[in-house]
Amino acid sequence: MRTKDLIQSLVGTKEMVVEGLSMEAETNAIVIKARPIKREQYRCGICHRRSKYYDCGRGVRRWRCSDLGTAMIYVEAPALLV
């Protein structure tokens, strides 16, 4: 099994590109650095329609996933700019 497939099954999504994986020892967390696949960029999270200016914030956002044992898992992705 490829690492990408393992990470996607842990997070529960197939609509992302995994760019990296890191551990934070002080918080006992696993951080998955990802971005959405090209066809899923700039879409509303509710109706999934494309919108040129949807979610065009700045910086990096972090979402918490289900824990893996005692480690917390986060997905970290950039807020896309138009």
Secondary structure, DSSP 8 states (H G I E B T S, - for coil): --HHHHHHHHHT-SSEEEEEEEEETTTTEEEEEEEE-GGGTTB-TTT--B-TTTT---SEEEEE---BTTBEEEEEEE----
